[in-house]
Amino acid sequence: MRSMILGLALISQISMAANLEDVIYKTDGSVLRGTLVEQDFTNGTYKIQLSGGSVFNVTKDQIEKITKEAPFNKSHQAASAININVENNPSINQAPVIEQQPVIEQQATMDTYAGIEPQKSEFENVFYVALLAHTVTMPSEYQGYSYWDNEEYEDKHQYSGLKLSYQRNHSEHIAAHYSIQSAELDSIDTVDSEDRIVHTQSEVNDIDYLGLSASVLASTNLHQGWQFFAGLGIFNDRYTFDNFTDDVTGASIDLGMGYSWQTIQVSLNANAKFSEEYADDVSASNVALAVGFNY
């Protein structure tokens, strides 16, 4: 009976030894698990075959210790095999790191950093609505306050009304401007040689004014921002009193300034009229304060 127990114990130890695997602990901290297939004590080298089939040569100075241990489970073995192959097989290279593409900033932000101002909005068309002051100046029959007053006076016929205009911008600096004006006579101011008002007549005849004009403008800027402009044009003015009409046609000079935002703009325009159809010492002019709508 005792010999049978010893036999069973021996068989058990042999079976356990058959299930053990060789383990080499290397000085660099890595571990190789498998079966030693060759031991060269003369040259101090060992060959170990891993469970995956790979064979590694290890020199004695690379070995910390060699043991026999129970194998890990299959999943652990697989992970261990993968780690060993990657760490020890010189033919396996890690994949190169793929650099991320640089983030492309918005153009407006790049222009700002570069010191470049954003491009101004361009407007091809502008529609204006304006308050109009139309003035006709002629010699006055006013005699002053005494017989010894030799001052020469002028009468300024003051009209007020509205002006509608359309402007076509052909470039940043050149535009065509078309307008229609309508006003009524409000008062007649008598002024002296120094343009001081000495008399005002508020009860005046009902005289209507209708004007048409077309001009070409040259401007420092017809886009966003400040605008300073001058122009030359032609006009036709009609004055109506009861059943009487008087038409005057001639040339005009425009001067003005304004400021434009993206959708609207404001401007102040002065216009001087010249015509051979005016009587001697008679002149006319317009001043308009306008609000424009860009589109």
PAPAVO-327029 format. One record per residue (C-alpha): residue in one letter; x negated, y negated, z negated. Coordinates in nm, 2 decimals, decimal comma, always signed. Each point is the difference from the previous one (the first is absolute). Layout:
BEGIN
<site resn="A" xx="X" yy="Y" zz="Z"/>
...
This chain:
BEGIN
<site resn="M" xx="+0,00" yy="+0,00" zz="+0,00"/>
<site resn="R" xx="-0,28" yy="-0,24" zz="-0,09"/>
<site resn="S" xx="-0,18" yy="+0,07" zz="+0,33"/>
<site resn="M" xx="+0,32" yy="-0,07" zz="+0,19"/>
<site resn="I" xx="+0,03" yy="-0,35" zz="-0,17"/>
<site resn="L" xx="-0,37" yy="-0,07" zz="+0,08"/>
<site resn="G" xx="+0,07" yy="+0,10" zz="+0,36"/>
<site resn="L" xx="+0,30" yy="-0,23" zz="+0,03"/>
<site resn="A" xx="-0,20" yy="-0,29" zz="-0,15"/>
<site resn="L" xx="-0,28" yy="+0,06" zz="+0,25"/>
<site resn="I" xx="+0,24" yy="+0,02" zz="+0,29"/>
<site resn="S" xx="+0,16" yy="-0,33" zz="-0,12"/>
<site resn="Q" xx="-0,33" yy="-0,18" zz="-0,02"/>
<site resn="I" xx="-0,10" yy="+0,13" zz="+0,35"/>
<site resn="S" xx="+0,33" yy="-0,12" zz="+0,14"/>
<site resn="M" xx="-0,04" yy="-0,34" zz="-0,16"/>
<site resn="A" xx="-0,35" yy="-0,03" zz="+0,13"/>
<site resn="A" xx="+0,12" yy="+0,08" zz="+0,35"/>
<site resn="N" xx="+0,25" yy="-0,29" zz="-0,02"/>
<site resn="L" xx="-0,26" yy="-0,25" zz="-0,12"/>
<site resn="E" xx="-0,16" yy="-0,25" zz="+0,25"/>
<site resn="D" xx="-0,34" yy="-0,15" zz="+0,00"/>
<site resn="V" xx="-0,01" yy="-0,37" zz="-0,10"/>
<site resn="I" xx="-0,30" yy="-0,23" zz="+0,06"/>
<site resn="Y" xx="-0,01" yy="-0,32" zz="-0,20"/>
<site resn="K" xx="-0,22" yy="-0,25" zz="+0,18"/>
<site resn="T" xx="-0,20" yy="-0,28" zz="-0,15"/>
<site resn="D" xx="+0,19" yy="-0,26" zz="+0,20"/>
<site resn="G" xx="+0,33" yy="+0,10" zz="-0,18"/>
<site resn="S" xx="+0,15" yy="+0,20" zz="+0,29"/>
<site resn="V" xx="+0,11" yy="+0,37" zz="-0,05"/>
<site resn="L" xx="-0,01" yy="+0,28" zz="+0,26"/>
<site resn="R" xx="+0,23" yy="+0,30" zz="-0,06"/>
<site resn="G" xx="-0,03" yy="+0,32" zz="+0,21"/>
<site resn="T" xx="-0,23" yy="+0,30" zz="+0,04"/>
<site resn="L" xx="-0,37" yy="+0,00" zz="-0,02"/>
<site resn="V" xx="-0,11" yy="+0,17" zz="+0,33"/>
<site resn="E" xx="-0,38" yy="-0,05" zz="-0,03"/>
<site resn="Q" xx="-0,25" yy="-0,08" zz="-0,28"/>
<site resn="D" xx="-0,36" yy="-0,08" zz="+0,10"/>
<site resn="F" xx="-0,19" yy="-0,01" zz="-0,32"/>
<site resn="T" xx="-0,33" yy="-0,06" zz="+0,18"/>
<site resn="N" xx="+0,11" yy="-0,32" zz="+0,17"/>
<site resn="G" xx="+0,25" yy="-0,09" zz="-0,27"/>
<site resn="T" xx="+0,31" yy="-0,02" zz="+0,23"/>
<site resn="Y" xx="+0,35" yy="+0,14" zz="-0,03"/>
<site resn="K" xx="+0,27" yy="+0,05" zz="+0,26"/>
<site resn="I" xx="+0,37" yy="-0,02" zz="-0,11"/>
<site resn="Q" xx="+0,30" yy="+0,07" zz="+0,22"/>
<site resn="L" xx="+0,31" yy="-0,19" zz="-0,10"/>
<site resn="S" xx="+0,34" yy="+0,15" zz="+0,02"/>
<site resn="G" xx="+0,07" yy="-0,21" zz="+0,31"/>
<site resn="G" xx="-0,30" yy="+0,17" zz="+0,18"/>
<site resn="S" xx="-0,25" yy="-0,28" zz="-0,01"/>
<site resn="V" xx="-0,35" yy="+0,10" zz="-0,11"/>
<site resn="F" xx="-0,23" yy="-0,25" zz="-0,19"/>
<site resn="N" xx="-0,37" yy="+0,02" zz="-0,07"/>
<site resn="V" xx="-0,10" yy="-0,13" zz="-0,34"/>
<site resn="T" xx="-0,35" yy="-0,04" zz="-0,14"/>
<site resn="K" xx="-0,09" yy="+0,08" zz="-0,36"/>
<site resn="D" xx="-0,08" yy="-0,37" zz="-0,08"/>
<site resn="Q" xx="+0,37" yy="-0,09" zz="+0,10"/>
<site resn="I" xx="+0,15" yy="+0,26" zz="-0,24"/>
<site resn="E" xx="+0,09" yy="-0,07" zz="-0,35"/>
<site resn="K" xx="+0,15" yy="+0,34" zz="-0,07"/>
<site resn="I" xx="+0,15" yy="+0,31" zz="+0,16"/>
<site resn="T" xx="+0,29" yy="+0,18" zz="-0,16"/>
<site resn="K" xx="+0,28" yy="+0,25" zz="+0,07"/>
<site resn="E" xx="+0,35" yy="-0,13" zz="-0,07"/>
<site resn="A" xx="+0,36" yy="+0,10" zz="+0,06"/>
<site resn="P" xx="+0,12" yy="-0,16" zz="+0,33"/>
<site resn="F" xx="+0,25" yy="-0,29" zz="+0,00"/>
<site resn="N" xx="+0,35" yy="+0,05" zz="+0,13"/>
<site resn="K" xx="+0,03" yy="-0,03" zz="+0,38"/>
<site resn="S" xx="+0,12" yy="-0,36" zz="+0,01"/>
<site resn="H" xx="-0,29" yy="-0,10" zz="-0,22"/>
<site resn="Q" xx="-0,24" yy="+0,20" zz="+0,21"/>
<site resn="A" xx="+0,13" yy="-0,17" zz="+0,32"/>
<site resn="A" xx="-0,05" yy="-0,35" zz="-0,15"/>
<site resn="S" xx="-0,34" yy="+0,10" zz="-0,14"/>
<site resn="A" xx="-0,10" yy="+0,13" zz="+0,34"/>
<site resn="I" xx="+0,10" yy="-0,31" zz="+0,18"/>
<site resn="N" xx="-0,18" yy="-0,22" zz="-0,25"/>
<site resn="I" xx="-0,32" yy="+0,21" zz="+0,03"/>
<site resn="N" xx="+0,01" yy="-0,01" zz="+0,38"/>
<site resn="V" xx="+0,04" yy="-0,37" zz="+0,01"/>
<site resn="E" xx="-0,27" yy="-0,07" zz="-0,26"/>
<site resn="N" xx="-0,26" yy="+0,24" zz="+0,12"/>
<site resn="N" xx="+0,04" yy="+0,07" zz="+0,37"/>
<site resn="P" xx="-0,23" yy="-0,26" zz="+0,17"/>
<site resn="S" xx="+0,19" yy="+0,05" zz="+0,33"/>
<site resn="I" xx="+0,32" yy="-0,15" zz="-0,14"/>
<site resn="N" xx="+0,02" yy="-0,38" zz="+0,01"/>
<site resn="Q" xx="+0,25" yy="-0,22" zz="-0,17"/>
<site resn="A" xx="+0,23" yy="-0,18" zz="+0,24"/>
<site resn="P" xx="-0,11" yy="-0,36" zz="+0,06"/>
<site resn="V" xx="+0,19" yy="-0,27" zz="-0,19"/>
<site resn="I" xx="+0,24" yy="-0,17" zz="+0,23"/>
<site resn="E" xx="-0,01" yy="-0,38" zz="-0,06"/>
<site resn="Q" xx="+0,33" yy="-0,18" zz="+0,00"/>
<site resn="Q" xx="+0,06" yy="-0,24" zz="+0,28"/>
<site resn="P" xx="-0,04" yy="-0,37" zz="-0,12"/>
<site resn="V" xx="+0,33" yy="-0,18" zz="-0,06"/>
<site resn="I" xx="+0,07" yy="-0,24" zz="+0,27"/>
<site resn="E" xx="+0,13" yy="-0,32" zz="-0,14"/>
<site resn="Q" xx="+0,27" yy="-0,21" zz="+0,16"/>
<site resn="Q" xx="-0,12" yy="-0,24" zz="+0,26"/>
<site resn="A" xx="+0,12" yy="-0,30" zz="-0,19"/>
<site resn="T" xx="-0,20" yy="+0,10" zz="-0,31"/>
<site resn="M" xx="-0,31" yy="+0,06" zz="+0,20"/>
<site resn="D" xx="+0,03" yy="-0,34" zz="+0,17"/>
<site resn="T" xx="+0,04" yy="-0,16" zz="-0,34"/>
<site resn="Y" xx="-0,32" yy="+0,16" zz="-0,13"/>
<site resn="A" xx="-0,18" yy="-0,09" zz="+0,32"/>
<site resn="G" xx="+0,10" yy="-0,37" zz="-0,04"/>
<site resn="I" xx="+0,23" yy="+0,01" zz="+0,31"/>
<site resn="E" xx="+0,33" yy="-0,18" zz="-0,03"/>
<site resn="P" xx="+0,31" yy="+0,20" zz="+0,11"/>
<site resn="Q" xx="+0,12" yy="-0,10" zz="+0,35"/>
<site resn="K" xx="+0,26" yy="-0,26" zz="+0,00"/>
<site resn="S" xx="+0,35" yy="+0,08" zz="+0,13"/>
<site resn="E" xx="+0,06" yy="-0,12" zz="+0,35"/>
<site resn="F" xx="+0,33" yy="-0,17" zz="+0,10"/>
<site resn="E" xx="+0,12" yy="-0,03" zz="+0,36"/>
<site resn="N" xx="+0,32" yy="-0,19" zz="-0,07"/>
<site resn="V" xx="+0,11" yy="-0,26" zz="-0,25"/>
<site resn="F" xx="+0,35" yy="-0,15" zz="-0,04"/>
<site resn="Y" xx="+0,02" yy="-0,34" zz="-0,17"/>
<site resn="V" xx="+0,28" yy="-0,19" zz="-0,18"/>
<site resn="A" xx="-0,10" yy="-0,36" zz="-0,09"/>
<site resn="L" xx="+0,13" yy="-0,32" zz="-0,15"/>
<site resn="L" xx="-0,05" yy="-0,27" zz="+0,26"/>
<site resn="A" xx="-0,07" yy="-0,38" zz="-0,03"/>
<site resn="H" xx="+0,02" yy="-0,17" zz="+0,34"/>
<site resn="T" xx="-0,10" yy="-0,37" zz="+0,03"/>
<site resn="V" xx="+0,04" yy="-0,25" zz="+0,28"/>
<site resn="T" xx="-0,19" yy="-0,32" zz="-0,04"/>
<site resn="M" xx="+0,08" yy="-0,33" zz="+0,19"/>
<site resn="P" xx="-0,05" yy="-0,38" zz="-0,04"/>
<site resn="S" xx="+0,24" yy="-0,15" zz="-0,25"/>
<site resn="E" xx="+0,21" yy="-0,32" zz="+0,02"/>
<site resn="Y" xx="-0,04" yy="-0,05" zz="-0,37"/>
<site resn="Q" xx="-0,10" yy="-0,36" zz="-0,07"/>
<site resn="G" xx="-0,11" yy="+0,03" zz="-0,36"/>
<site resn="Y" xx="+0,10" yy="-0,22" zz="-0,29"/>
<site resn="S" xx="-0,08" yy="-0,35" zz="+0,14"/>
<site resn="Y" xx="-0,06" yy="-0,19" zz="+0,32"/>
<site resn="W" xx="-0,37" yy="-0,01" zz="-0,07"/>
<site resn="D" xx="-0,03" yy="+0,38" zz="-0,01"/>
<site resn="N" xx="-0,21" yy="+0,09" zz="+0,31"/>
<site resn="E" xx="-0,03" yy="+0,37" zz="-0,10"/>
<site resn="E" xx="+0,08" yy="+0,25" zz="+0,28"/>
<site resn="Y" xx="+0,22" yy="+0,29" zz="-0,12"/>
<site resn="E" xx="+0,09" yy="+0,34" zz="+0,13"/>
<site resn="D" xx="+0,32" yy="+0,21" zz="-0,03"/>
<site resn="K" xx="-0,04" yy="+0,36" zz="-0,08"/>
<site resn="H" xx="+0,30" yy="+0,21" zz="+0,09"/>
<site resn="Q" xx="+0,00" yy="+0,29" zz="-0,24"/>
<site resn="Y" xx="+0,16" yy="+0,33" zz="+0,11"/>
<site resn="S" xx="+0,03" yy="+0,31" zz="-0,21"/>
<site resn="G" xx="+0,10" yy="+0,36" zz="+0,10"/>
<site resn="L" xx="-0,13" yy="+0,34" zz="+0,07"/>
<site resn="K" xx="-0,26" yy="+0,16" zz="+0,23"/>
<site resn="L" xx="+0,00" yy="+0,36" zz="+0,13"/>
<site resn="S" xx="-0,32" yy="+0,13" zz="+0,15"/>
<site resn="Y" xx="-0,14" yy="+0,32" zz="+0,15"/>
<site resn="Q" xx="-0,38" yy="+0,06" zz="+0,02"/>
<site resn="R" xx="-0,18" yy="+0,26" zz="+0,21"/>
<site resn="N" xx="-0,35" yy="+0,07" zz="-0,13"/>
<site resn="H" xx="-0,21" yy="+0,11" zz="+0,30"/>
<site resn="S" xx="-0,32" yy="+0,04" zz="-0,21"/>
<site resn="E" xx="-0,14" yy="-0,10" zz="-0,34"/>
<site resn="H" xx="-0,04" yy="-0,36" zz="+0,12"/>
<site resn="I" xx="+0,24" yy="-0,07" zz="+0,29"/>
<site resn="A" xx="+0,38" yy="-0,01" zz="-0,01"/>
<site resn="A" xx="+0,30" yy="-0,12" zz="+0,20"/>
<site resn="H" xx="+0,26" yy="-0,20" zz="-0,20"/>
<site resn="Y" xx="+0,36" yy="-0,07" zz="+0,11"/>
<site resn="S" xx="+0,25" yy="-0,20" zz="-0,21"/>
<site resn="I" xx="+0,34" yy="-0,17" zz="+0,00"/>
<site resn="Q" xx="+0,08" yy="-0,29" zz="-0,23"/>
<site resn="S" xx="+0,33" yy="-0,15" zz="-0,10"/>
<site resn="A" xx="+0,05" yy="-0,31" zz="-0,23"/>
<site resn="E" xx="+0,22" yy="-0,30" zz="-0,08"/>
<site resn="L" xx="-0,09" yy="-0,36" zz="-0,06"/>
<site resn="D" xx="-0,01" yy="-0,07" zz="-0,38"/>
<site resn="S" xx="-0,14" yy="-0,35" zz="-0,04"/>
<site resn="I" xx="-0,20" yy="-0,28" zz="+0,16"/>
<site resn="D" xx="-0,30" yy="-0,12" zz="-0,20"/>
<site resn="T" xx="-0,16" yy="-0,33" zz="+0,08"/>
<site resn="V" xx="-0,37" yy="-0,01" zz="-0,08"/>
<site resn="D" xx="-0,27" yy="-0,27" zz="+0,01"/>
<site resn="S" xx="-0,34" yy="+0,02" zz="+0,15"/>
<site resn="E" xx="-0,13" yy="+0,19" zz="-0,30"/>
<site resn="D" xx="+0,28" yy="+0,26" zz="+0,04"/>
<site resn="R" xx="+0,18" yy="-0,13" zz="-0,31"/>
<site resn="I" xx="+0,38" yy="+0,03" zz="+0,01"/>
<site resn="V" xx="+0,16" yy="-0,34" zz="-0,03"/>
<site resn="H" xx="+0,35" yy="+0,10" zz="+0,09"/>
<site resn="T" xx="+0,21" yy="+0,32" zz="+0,04"/>
<site resn="Q" xx="+0,32" yy="+0,03" zz="+0,19"/>
<site resn="S" xx="+0,19" yy="+0,31" zz="-0,11"/>
<site resn="E" xx="+0,33" yy="-0,07" zz="+0,19"/>
<site resn="V" xx="-0,10" yy="+0,09" zz="+0,35"/>
<site resn="N" xx="+0,16" yy="+0,12" zz="+0,32"/>
<site resn="D" xx="+0,06" yy="+0,37" zz="+0,05"/>
<site resn="I" xx="-0,29" yy="+0,10" zz="+0,22"/>
<site resn="D" xx="-0,09" yy="+0,37" zz="+0,06"/>
<site resn="Y" xx="-0,34" yy="+0,12" zz="+0,10"/>
<site resn="L" xx="-0,08" yy="+0,32" zz="+0,19"/>
<site resn="G" xx="-0,35" yy="+0,10" zz="+0,09"/>
<site resn="L" xx="-0,17" yy="+0,29" zz="+0,19"/>
<site resn="S" xx="-0,37" yy="+0,06" zz="+0,01"/>
<site resn="A" xx="-0,27" yy="+0,24" zz="+0,10"/>
<site resn="S" xx="-0,37" yy="-0,01" zz="-0,09"/>
<site resn="V" xx="-0,32" yy="+0,20" zz="-0,01"/>
<site resn="L" xx="-0,17" yy="+0,01" zz="-0,34"/>
<site resn="A" xx="-0,37" yy="+0,06" zz="-0,09"/>
<site resn="S" xx="-0,04" yy="+0,11" zz="-0,36"/>
<site resn="T" xx="-0,28" yy="+0,10" zz="-0,23"/>
<site resn="N" xx="+0,20" yy="+0,31" zz="-0,10"/>
<site resn="L" xx="+0,33" yy="+0,14" zz="+0,10"/>
<site resn="H" xx="-0,01" yy="+0,29" zz="-0,24"/>
<site resn="Q" xx="+0,01" yy="+0,01" zz="-0,38"/>
<site resn="G" xx="-0,15" yy="-0,29" zz="-0,19"/>
<site resn="W" xx="-0,04" yy="-0,37" zz="+0,07"/>
<site resn="Q" xx="+0,08" yy="-0,14" zz="+0,34"/>
<site resn="F" xx="-0,10" yy="-0,34" zz="+0,15"/>
<site resn="F" xx="+0,13" yy="-0,06" zz="+0,36"/>
<site resn="A" xx="+0,03" yy="-0,25" zz="+0,28"/>
<site resn="G" xx="+0,20" yy="+0,01" zz="+0,32"/>
<site resn="L" xx="+0,11" yy="-0,16" zz="+0,32"/>
<site resn="G" xx="+0,35" yy="+0,03" zz="+0,15"/>
<site resn="I" xx="+0,29" yy="-0,15" zz="+0,18"/>
<site resn="F" xx="+0,34" yy="-0,11" zz="-0,14"/>
<site resn="N" xx="+0,35" yy="-0,11" zz="+0,10"/>
<site resn="D" xx="+0,20" yy="-0,22" zz="-0,25"/>
<site resn="R" xx="+0,36" yy="-0,10" zz="+0,04"/>
<site resn="Y" xx="+0,18" yy="-0,27" zz="-0,20"/>
<site resn="T" xx="+0,38" yy="+0,00" zz="+0,00"/>
<site resn="F" xx="+0,22" yy="-0,29" zz="-0,11"/>
<site resn="D" xx="+0,37" yy="+0,03" zz="+0,07"/>
<site resn="N" xx="+0,00" yy="+0,07" zz="+0,38"/>
<site resn="F" xx="-0,34" yy="-0,14" zz="+0,06"/>
<site resn="T" xx="-0,31" yy="+0,22" zz="+0,03"/>
<site resn="D" xx="-0,37" yy="-0,09" zz="+0,04"/>
<site resn="D" xx="-0,26" yy="+0,26" zz="+0,10"/>
<site resn="V" xx="-0,37" yy="-0,03" zz="-0,04"/>
<site resn="T" xx="-0,26" yy="+0,25" zz="+0,13"/>
<site resn="G" xx="-0,37" yy="-0,01" zz="-0,07"/>
<site resn="A" xx="-0,31" yy="+0,15" zz="-0,16"/>
<site resn="S" xx="-0,07" yy="+0,07" zz="-0,37"/>
<site resn="I" xx="-0,29" yy="+0,06" zz="-0,23"/>
<site resn="D" xx="+0,04" yy="+0,24" zz="-0,30"/>
<site resn="L" xx="-0,20" yy="+0,01" zz="-0,32"/>
<site resn="G" xx="+0,07" yy="+0,22" zz="-0,30"/>
<site resn="M" xx="-0,11" yy="+0,23" zz="-0,27"/>
<site resn="G" xx="+0,15" yy="+0,30" zz="-0,19"/>
<site resn="Y" xx="-0,06" yy="+0,32" zz="-0,19"/>
<site resn="S" xx="+0,12" yy="+0,34" zz="+0,10"/>
<site resn="W" xx="+0,07" yy="+0,31" zz="-0,22"/>
<site resn="Q" xx="+0,07" yy="+0,35" zz="+0,14"/>
<site resn="T" xx="+0,37" yy="-0,07" zz="+0,08"/>
<site resn="I" xx="+0,06" yy="-0,37" zz="-0,04"/>
<site resn="Q" xx="-0,19" yy="-0,33" zz="+0,05"/>
<site resn="V" xx="+0,05" yy="-0,37" zz="-0,07"/>
<site resn="S" xx="-0,12" yy="-0,29" zz="+0,22"/>
<site resn="L" xx="+0,01" yy="-0,38" zz="+0,03"/>
<site resn="N" xx="+0,00" yy="-0,13" zz="+0,36"/>
<site resn="A" xx="-0,03" yy="-0,35" zz="+0,13"/>
<site resn="N" xx="+0,09" yy="-0,08" zz="+0,37"/>
<site resn="A" xx="-0,07" yy="-0,32" zz="+0,19"/>
<site resn="K" xx="+0,19" yy="-0,06" zz="+0,33"/>
<site resn="F" xx="-0,12" yy="-0,20" zz="+0,31"/>
<site resn="S" xx="+0,22" yy="-0,09" zz="+0,30"/>
<site resn="E" xx="+0,02" yy="-0,27" zz="+0,27"/>
<site resn="E" xx="+0,37" yy="+0,02" zz="-0,04"/>
<site resn="Y" xx="-0,02" yy="-0,18" zz="-0,34"/>
<site resn="A" xx="+0,06" yy="-0,37" zz="+0,00"/>
<site resn="D" xx="-0,30" yy="-0,22" zz="-0,09"/>
<site resn="D" xx="-0,12" yy="+0,03" zz="-0,36"/>
<site resn="V" xx="+0,23" yy="+0,30" zz="-0,06"/>
<site resn="S" xx="-0,14" yy="+0,33" zz="-0,13"/>
<site resn="A" xx="+0,13" yy="+0,32" zz="-0,16"/>
<site resn="S" xx="-0,13" yy="+0,27" zz="-0,23"/>
<site resn="N" xx="+0,11" yy="+0,31" zz="-0,19"/>
<site resn="V" xx="-0,11" yy="+0,14" zz="-0,34"/>
<site resn="A" xx="+0,12" yy="+0,35" zz="-0,09"/>
<site resn="L" xx="-0,04" yy="+0,22" zz="-0,32"/>
<site resn="A" xx="+0,05" yy="+0,36" zz="+0,12"/>
<site resn="V" xx="+0,04" yy="+0,35" zz="-0,14"/>
<site resn="G" xx="-0,11" yy="+0,27" zz="+0,24"/>
<site resn="F" xx="+0,08" yy="+0,37" zz="+0,01"/>
<site resn="N" xx="-0,27" yy="+0,22" zz="+0,14"/>
<site resn="Y" xx="+0,08" yy="+0,31" zz="+0,21"/>
